[in-house]
Amino acid sequence: MSLYSAGVEYGIHCLLFLVDERGDTRECSVRDLAELQGVPQEYLAKVFTKLARARLVVATEGVRGGFRLARPSDEITVLDIVNAIDGPKKIFDCREIRERCSLFEGSAPGWATEGTCAIHAVMLGAQKRMEEALAQQTILDLARRFGRKAPTEFGQQVNEWMGERRDGKRAGDIPVSEV
């Protein structure tokens, strides 16, 4: 079982598509982002409600409105997105098992329960390091990493695809001049 929901993955991928090759924001509708990535539109709409509530994206107005980043891509961290969609998550829930040792016959001595549980302390340290790592990565960092991997024409294809949808054209549409 994973720690974070599919919504986190969907949200991060979507925000990557809201960043162009220079790191500038572009706009797109939830419907188009869902179609582009093959993810459920209804679920993605709920993800974008959470992203908007966290002020990571803003809705754009108009007939062809959608969403764009609310701040520069280098100011939105992966941790911001994770917390917006799933909320703060603990990787460990200490159940204070150390108090239940049979040898204590129902009354654990002070030395056994004093301070933070050693196991819990390790898990808290791991949580802190994980969150620090997520906070160090921005959408711009991910977009640049993706940009280095993708062929140069892919960014242009994405721009054209989104542009066609903004202009009201869809895949399979027949141009009016051909009717």
Backbone as CSV, one residue per row, in Angstrom:
resi,resn,N_x,N_y,N_z,CA_x,CA_y,CA_z,C_x,C_y,C_z
1,MET,0.842,-1.177,0.000,0.000,0.000,0.000,0.890,1.244,0.000
2,SER,0.552,2.181,-0.834,1.369,3.397,-0.909,0.931,4.423,0.131
3,LEU,1.839,5.295,0.443,1.576,6.339,1.423,0.658,7.411,0.846
4,TYR,0.883,7.750,-0.427,0.119,8.829,-1.053,-0.860,8.274,-2.073
5,SER,-1.954,8.997,-2.257,-3.020,8.568,-3.155,-2.640,8.754,-4.616
6,ALA,-3.433,8.153,-5.481,-3.271,8.359,-6.924,-3.472,9.830,-7.263
7,GLY,-4.270,10.528,-6.466,-4.505,11.952,-6.699,-3.223,12.766,-6.659
8,VAL,-2.292,12.370,-5.800,-1.001,13.064,-5.730,-0.255,12.881,-7.047
9,GLU,-0.216,11.654,-7.528,0.454,11.394,-8.809,-0.219,12.176,-9.934
10,TYR,-1.550,12.116,-10.001,-2.286,12.844,-11.039,-2.011,14.341,-10.941
11,GLY,-2.047,14.865,-9.718,-1.842,16.303,-9.522,-0.463,16.758,-9.956
12,ILE,0.557,16.004,-9.596,1.920,16.385,-9.979,2.073,16.336,-11.492
13,HIS,1.583,15.272,-12.111,1.665,15.179,-13.572,0.923,16.338,-14.242
14,CYS,-0.238,16.673,-13.741,-1.003,17.770,-14.330,-0.269,19.104,-14.202
15,LEU,0.301,19.356,-13.044,1.012,20.612,-12.872,2.225,20.683,-13.790
16,LEU,2.821,19.538,-14.092,3.927,19.529,-15.063,3.447,19.984,-16.435
17,PHE,2.222,19.611,-16.805,1.682,20.034,-18.095,1.230,21.493,-18.083
18,LEU,1.151,22.093,-16.903,0.816,23.523,-16.813,2.063,24.394,-16.847
19,VAL,3.213,23.773,-17.079,4.487,24.493,-17.175,5.060,24.256,-18.564
20,ASP,5.444,25.322,-19.238,6.067,25.139,-20.549,7.563,24.896,-20.401
21,GLU,8.230,24.764,-21.516,9.662,24.419,-21.500,10.543,25.483,-20.849
22,ARG,10.032,26.712,-20.705,10.799,27.783,-20.036,10.441,27.894,-18.553
23,GLY,9.460,27.134,-18.121,9.030,27.211,-16.734,7.866,28.159,-16.522
24,ASP,7.372,28.760,-17.621,6.230,29.662,-17.522,4.940,28.851,-17.460
25,THR,3.933,29.420,-16.812,2.671,28.713,-16.690,1.872,28.807,-17.987
26,ARG,1.121,27.762,-18.249,0.153,27.771,-19.353,-1.145,27.251,-18.772
27,GLU,-2.234,27.489,-19.454,-3.512,27.077,-18.894,-4.091,25.913,-19.672
28,CYS,-4.901,25.146,-18.942,-5.548,23.990,-19.548,-6.743,23.617,-18.683
29,SER,-7.753,23.046,-19.297,-8.932,22.613,-18.545,-8.677,21.252,-17.907
30,VAL,-9.432,20.959,-16.890,-9.345,19.656,-16.232,-9.737,18.570,-17.233
31,ARG,-10.749,18.845,-18.029,-11.190,17.867,-19.022,-10.050,17.513,-19.978
32,ASP,-9.355,18.526,-20.465,-8.260,18.280,-21.396,-7.077,17.596,-20.719
33,LEU,-6.769,17.982,-19.489,-5.679,17.321,-18.760,-6.013,15.847,-18.517
34,ALA,-7.274,15.568,-18.205,-7.689,14.179,-18.004,-7.559,13.396,-19.304
35,GLU,-7.995,13.989,-20.392,-7.897,13.323,-21.695,-6.433,13.114,-22.094
36,LEU,-5.626,14.128,-21.924,-4.218,14.069,-22.292,-3.501,12.918,-21.597
37,GLN,-3.855,12.675,-20.339,-3.133,11.690,-19.530,-3.880,10.377,-19.315
38,GLY,-5.127,10.312,-19.791,-5.886,9.084,-19.620,-6.258,8.797,-18.184
39,VAL,-6.655,9.842,-17.456,-7.067,9.678,-16.057,-8.527,10.118,-15.912
40,PRO,-9.224,9.642,-14.881,-10.644,9.973,-14.709,-10.868,11.473,-14.461
41,GLN,-11.704,12.077,-15.288,-11.964,13.514,-15.197,-12.620,13.896,-13.875
42,GLU,-13.560,13.103,-13.404,-14.271,13.432,-12.160,-13.309,13.464,-10.973
43,TYR,-12.425,12.492,-10.932,-11.439,12.436,-9.849,-10.471,13.605,-9.962
44,LEU,-10.036,13.900,-11.182,-9.093,14.999,-11.399,-9.729,16.336,-11.014
45,ALA,-11.028,16.490,-11.243,-11.710,17.725,-10.843,-11.626,17.917,-9.332
46,LYS,-11.750,16.837,-8.575,-11.635,16.915,-7.114,-10.205,17.279,-6.710
47,VAL,-9.233,16.736,-7.427,-7.828,17.060,-7.156,-7.602,18.553,-7.381
48,PHE,-8.145,19.089,-8.483,-7.945,20.503,-8.782,-8.679,21.408,-7.803
49,THR,-9.775,20.954,-7.243,-10.439,21.720,-6.188,-9.499,21.868,-4.996
50,LYS,-8.815,20.794,-4.637,-7.864,20.842,-3.524,-6.654,21.718,-3.856
51,LEU,-6.150,21.603,-5.090,-5.016,22.431,-5.506,-5.382,23.912,-5.493
52,ALA,-6.596,24.228,-5.909,-7.052,25.626,-5.912,-7.226,26.126,-4.478
53,ARG,-7.786,25.291,-3.615,-7.970,25.668,-2.213,-6.621,25.965,-1.549
54,ALA,-5.584,25.246,-1.970,-4.239,25.444,-1.419,-3.496,26.577,-2.137
55,ARG,-4.166,27.222,-3.061,-3.606,28.349,-3.838,-2.372,27.954,-4.644
56,LEU,-2.406,26.733,-5.179,-1.342,26.288,-6.070,-1.724,26.523,-7.531
57,VAL,-3.040,26.502,-7.806,-3.558,26.820,-9.135,-4.689,27.822,-8.978
58,VAL,-4.961,28.541,-10.060,-6.109,29.446,-10.089,-6.910,29.149,-11.342
59,ALA,-8.210,29.322,-11.217,-9.094,29.122,-12.360,-8.989,30.319,-13.292
60,THR,-9.043,30.037,-14.580,-9.062,31.107,-15.577,-10.495,31.232,-16.086
61,GLU,-10.864,32.440,-16.413,-12.249,32.702,-16.813,-12.436,32.551,-18.303
62,GLY,-13.687,32.531,-18.686,-14.023,32.491,-20.100,-14.571,31.144,-20.510
63,VAL,-15.081,31.096,-21.725,-15.688,29.888,-22.263,-14.688,28.736,-22.270
64,ARG,-13.474,29.027,-22.583,-12.434,28.005,-22.655,-11.546,28.021,-21.410
65,GLY,-12.090,28.472,-20.300,-11.308,28.595,-19.079,-10.783,27.263,-18.593
66,GLY,-9.854,27.330,-17.709,-9.241,26.137,-17.132,-8.495,26.530,-15.886
67,PHE,-7.291,26.068,-15.780,-6.444,26.374,-14.632,-5.044,26.728,-15.109
68,ARG,-4.369,27.518,-14.272,-2.954,27.820,-14.468,-2.324,27.849,-13.084
69,LEU,-1.000,27.827,-13.052,-0.314,27.888,-11.764,-0.600,29.221,-11.092
70,ALA,-0.744,29.206,-9.787,-1.026,30.429,-9.027,0.252,31.187,-8.677
71,ARG,1.385,30.480,-8.714,2.670,31.103,-8.418,3.700,30.583,-9.425
72,PRO,4.860,31.187,-9.442,5.905,30.685,-10.345,6.226,29.217,-10.050
73,SER,6.571,28.483,-11.096,6.822,27.044,-10.969,7.991,26.717,-10.043
74,ASP,8.885,27.658,-9.839,10.010,27.394,-8.926,9.646,27.668,-7.469
75,GLU,8.393,28.053,-7.217,7.926,28.296,-5.845,6.902,27.267,-5.384
76,ILE,6.588,26.292,-6.232,5.628,25.247,-5.868,6.408,23.951,-5.700
77,THR,6.447,23.456,-4.469,7.219,22.239,-4.196,6.331,21.002,-4.281
78,VAL,6.973,19.867,-4.410,6.249,18.602,-4.406,5.539,18.427,-3.063
79,LEU,6.165,18.857,-1.978,5.517,18.767,-0.666,4.256,19.626,-0.621
80,ASP,4.282,20.800,-1.241,3.074,21.638,-1.311,1.929,20.870,-1.962
81,ILE,2.237,20.175,-3.036,1.213,19.437,-3.785,0.701,18.256,-2.968
82,VAL,1.617,17.514,-2.384,1.252,16.367,-1.550,0.328,16.814,-0.423
83,ASN,0.713,17.870,0.280,-0.104,18.346,1.405,-1.446,18.898,0.939
84,ALA,-1.477,19.525,-0.227,-2.736,20.061,-0.747,-3.716,18.941,-1.069
85,ILE,-3.227,17.866,-1.628,-4.114,16.796,-2.094,-4.431,15.780,-1.002
86,ASP,-3.427,15.299,-0.309,-3.640,14.261,0.708,-3.586,14.774,2.137
87,GLY,-3.144,16.010,2.318,-2.965,16.520,3.664,-1.683,15.965,4.259
88,PRO,-1.256,16.531,5.373,-0.047,16.018,6.023,-0.255,14.546,6.412
89,LYS,0.728,13.729,6.126,0.625,12.297,6.424,1.773,11.877,7.328
90,LYS,1.441,11.068,8.314,2.478,10.474,9.144,2.828,9.123,8.530
91,ILE,4.125,8.819,8.463,4.511,7.520,7.921,4.459,6.426,8.987
92,PHE,4.283,6.833,10.238,4.286,5.864,11.329,3.370,6.356,12.430
93,ASP,2.629,5.439,13.010,1.756,5.768,14.126,2.186,4.909,15.314
94,CYS,2.917,5.504,16.240,3.434,4.781,17.401,2.265,4.393,18.315
95,ARG,2.188,3.132,18.623,1.104,2.629,19.462,1.575,2.356,20.895
96,GLU,2.774,2.837,21.233,3.334,2.710,22.588,3.308,1.267,23.088
97,ILE,3.724,0.367,22.240,3.783,-1.049,22.601,4.728,-1.276,23.776
98,ARG,5.696,-0.392,23.910,6.678,-0.548,24.992,6.019,-0.577,26.366
99,GLU,4.810,-0.057,26.493,4.098,-0.069,27.780,3.475,-1.428,28.086
100,ARG,3.344,-2.294,27.062,2.564,-3.525,27.202,3.390,-4.778,27.494
101,CYS,4.635,-4.659,27.727,5.487,-5.824,27.963,4.923,-6.662,29.120
102,SER,4.791,-7.949,28.888,4.241,-8.859,29.915,5.033,-8.827,31.218
103,LEU,6.321,-8.601,31.118,7.164,-8.588,32.316,6.824,-7.428,33.251
104,PHE,6.132,-6.419,32.726,5.774,-5.260,33.565,4.489,-5.511,34.346
105,GLU,3.827,-6.612,34.088,2.605,-7.023,34.799,1.590,-5.896,34.920
106,GLY,1.370,-5.195,33.794,0.331,-4.166,33.754,0.754,-2.790,34.212
107,SER,1.980,-2.631,34.700,2.437,-1.332,35.178,3.881,-1.103,34.724
108,ALA,4.005,-0.440,33.591,5.340,-0.204,33.022,6.131,0.759,33.902
109,PRO,7.401,0.452,34.177,8.236,1.350,34.973,8.591,2.598,34.168
110,GLY,8.932,3.651,34.853,9.255,4.922,34.218,10.355,4.823,33.180
111,TRP,11.403,4.020,33.467,12.513,3.932,32.525,12.067,3.386,31.171
112,ALA,11.020,2.547,31.164,10.560,1.917,29.916,9.758,2.878,29.038
113,THR,9.129,3.848,29.661,8.250,4.748,28.898,8.754,6.187,28.853
114,GLU,9.871,6.425,29.463,10.433,7.773,29.536,10.866,8.254,28.143
115,GLY,10.535,9.480,27.814,10.944,10.075,26.541,10.244,9.470,25.341
116,THR,10.704,9.872,24.201,10.128,9.364,22.957,10.604,7.938,22.737
117,CYS,9.699,7.099,22.307,10.028,5.718,21.960,11.148,5.740,20.915
118,ALA,12.167,4.909,21.097,13.313,4.883,20.179,12.884,4.564,18.753
119,ILE,11.938,3.661,18.613,11.448,3.312,17.272,10.711,4.502,16.666
120,HIS,9.895,5.143,17.471,9.165,6.327,16.998,10.145,7.431,16.589
121,ALA,11.216,7.596,17.343,12.210,8.618,17.026,12.849,8.360,15.655
122,VAL,13.147,7.104,15.357,13.708,6.753,14.042,12.707,7.109,12.946
123,MET,11.455,6.770,13.163,10.419,7.039,12.162,10.179,8.544,11.988
124,LEU,10.240,9.293,13.083,10.101,10.750,12.976,11.242,11.352,12.159
125,GLY,12.456,10.822,12.359,13.604,11.278,11.577,13.432,10.966,10.097
126,ALA,12.934,9.771,9.803,12.693,9.387,8.406,11.629,10.286,7.775
127,GLN,10.581,10.575,8.525,9.518,11.453,8.038,10.086,12.833,7.718
128,LYS,10.897,13.338,8.622,11.481,14.666,8.428,12.345,14.699,7.171
129,ARG,13.174,13.690,6.988,14.037,13.648,5.794,13.221,13.524,4.511
130,MET,12.159,12.729,4.551,11.305,12.580,3.376,10.650,13.915,3.023
131,GLU,10.106,14.593,4.014,9.451,15.869,3.757,10.447,16.922,3.288
132,GLU,11.654,16.895,3.835,12.690,17.828,3.364,13.017,17.568,1.896
133,ALA,13.102,16.289,1.518,13.396,15.943,0.127,12.273,16.406,-0.799
134,LEU,11.026,16.240,-0.388,9.890,16.684,-1.201,9.832,18.202,-1.285
135,ALA,10.231,18.868,-0.209,10.216,20.337,-0.185,11.332,20.931,-1.039
136,GLN,12.364,20.162,-1.312,13.484,20.669,-2.116,13.224,20.575,-3.617
137,GLN,12.226,19.806,-4.016,11.926,19.626,-5.439,10.724,20.485,-5.824
138,THR,10.909,21.321,-6.837,9.814,22.168,-7.309,9.265,21.617,-8.620
139,ILE,8.125,22.164,-9.013,7.550,21.808,-10.309,8.537,22.162,-11.421
140,LEU,9.216,23.274,-11.296,10.200,23.646,-12.311,11.321,22.610,-12.385
141,ASP,11.805,22.125,-11.229,12.835,21.087,-11.225,12.355,19.847,-11.982
142,LEU,11.124,19.424,-11.694,10.580,18.240,-12.369,10.390,18.491,-13.857
143,ALA,9.905,19.677,-14.199,9.692,20.005,-15.613,11.017,19.998,-16.370
144,ARG,12.047,20.518,-15.755,13.368,20.513,-16.412,13.894,19.085,-16.563
145,ARG,13.703,18.278,-15.527,14.146,16.880,-15.601,13.393,16.145,-16.708
146,PHE,12.091,16.364,-16.770,11.277,15.751,-17.818,11.696,16.275,-19.193
147,GLY,11.967,17.573,-19.276,12.370,18.183,-20.537,13.678,17.623,-21.074
148,ARG,14.584,17.264,-20.184,15.852,16.659,-20.614,15.642,15.247,-21.153
149,LYS,14.603,14.594,-20.674,14.335,13.217,-21.075,13.527,13.157,-22.375
150,ALA,12.559,14.045,-22.516,11.654,14.011,-23.672,12.338,14.569,-24.918
151,PRO,11.950,14.066,-26.089,12.489,14.659,-27.320,12.038,16.116,-27.432
152,THR,12.829,16.938,-28.076,12.527,18.371,-28.159,11.170,18.635,-28.782
153,GLU,10.741,17.810,-29.718,9.455,18.060,-30.376,8.258,17.771,-29.469
154,PHE,8.477,17.037,-28.373,7.349,16.716,-27.495,6.738,17.976,-26.890
155,GLY,7.561,18.909,-26.428,7.041,20.163,-25.859,6.210,20.920,-26.870
156,GLN,6.646,20.952,-28.108,5.882,21.610,-29.160,4.560,20.884,-29.413
157,GLN,4.592,19.559,-29.379,3.367,18.780,-29.572,2.359,19.063,-28.452
158,VAL,2.843,19.166,-27.239,1.956,19.481,-26.112,1.357,20.873,-26.305
159,ASN,2.185,21.853,-26.671,1.683,23.212,-26.910,0.624,23.228,-27.996
160,GLU,0.865,22.515,-29.080,-0.109,22.464,-30.181,-1.392,21.782,-29.742
161,TRP,-1.266,20.677,-29.019,-2.435,19.928,-28.554,-3.305,20.804,-27.663
162,MET,-2.660,21.490,-26.707,-3.407,22.363,-25.798,-3.988,23.557,-26.557
163,GLY,-3.235,24.101,-27.490,-3.710,25.228,-28.287,-4.940,24.873,-29.094
164,GLU,-4.938,23.681,-29.675,-6.105,23.239,-30.445,-7.341,23.150,-29.563
165,ARG,-7.174,22.668,-28.368,-8.323,22.554,-27.464,-8.804,23.928,-26.999
166,ARG,-7.855,24.828,-26.745,-8.253,26.193,-26.363,-9.007,26.867,-27.496
167,ASP,-8.628,26.550,-28.739,-9.266,27.145,-29.900,-10.544,26.417,-30.299
168,GLY,-10.915,25.385,-29.538,-12.174,24.698,-29.796,-12.069,23.513,-30.727
169,LYS,-10.879,23.111,-31.090,-10.706,21.956,-31.972,-10.403,20.739,-31.119
170,ARG,-10.909,19.620,-31.509,-10.647,18.360,-30.824,-10.135,17.351,-31.843
171,ALA,-9.448,16.358,-31.352,-8.974,15.293,-32.239,-10.172,14.687,-32.958
172,GLY,-10.071,14.548,-34.250,-11.161,13.974,-35.033,-12.140,15.000,-35.552
173,ASP,-12.029,16.264,-35.107,-12.911,17.307,-35.636,-12.616,17.497,-37.112
174,ILE,-13.646,17.737,-37.861,-13.487,18.023,-39.283,-13.540,19.534,-39.436
175,PRO,-12.524,20.123,-40.043,-12.543,21.568,-40.230,-13.770,21.987,-41.030
176,VAL,-14.339,23.150,-40.694,-15.533,23.659,-41.365,-15.326,23.735,-42.875
177,SER,-14.132,24.072,-43.335,-13.862,24.192,-44.761,-13.966,22.854,-45.489
178,GLU,-13.905,21.725,-44.736,-13.974,20.420,-45.364,-15.366,19.819,-45.317
179,VAL,-16.341,20.501,-44.718,-17.696,19.970,-44.595,-18.464,20.218,-45.873
